[in-house]
Amino acid sequence: MKNFCIITALIWGIFGFSQDKKLVYMKGNTLFLPVGIANLGLEFEISKNFSLQGDVFISPWKSFAGNHAQVYMGHLEGRYYFHEVFRKWYVGANAGTGVFDLTKWNYIGSDKFQRGFNWMLGGTVGYQFQWKEQWNIDAFLGFGTVQSLYHGYEPQENPPGFYRYDGATGWNKSGEFLPYRGGIMIAYQLK
């Protein structure tokens, strides 16, 4: 979170104080809010068809339905709008990183969980439209390669604590092509 704030301040400084008044939108993902997950971002106009978005995804759940679900991710994305910036269809290229303490899909319902970090590199397809004056709605789906390094754990009784079930020395490695971002963001124009 600290790094996201620093990067946001730098981007704000670069684009916020330029002579040419560019648009900036603050965003929140409405799909995740009902379950207590935050996905917040800022999107900056660069030119007539290009923008830059930085966002964070925070799932603070140590346990959700009996499974580990703690995830912290940050992404930086360049977007190209076919019509004009903040209007209609766009494609984007993004890079991100994250840390996690979660139960992978194939271990749901067991006591096993995974802790580690990852990096992501991929693309996004989306559509953004004006909802009201100064308000937009941004629907998007992002996908790409997710490369993870993690340790697998399960609880033990004697002595109490967790031990590695995976038997690996060092880190487990996992690489998949997955959808890793998406939703419907409500965007408010700051300037």
Secondary structure by P-SEA (a helix, b strand, c coil): caaaaaaaaaaaaaccccccbbbbbbbbbccccccbbbbbbbbbbccccbbbbbbbbbbcccccccbbbbbbbbbbbbbbbccccccccccccccccccccccccccccccccccccccccccccbbbbbccccbbbbbbcccccccccbbbbbbbccccbbbbccccccbbbbbbbccccccbbbbbbcc
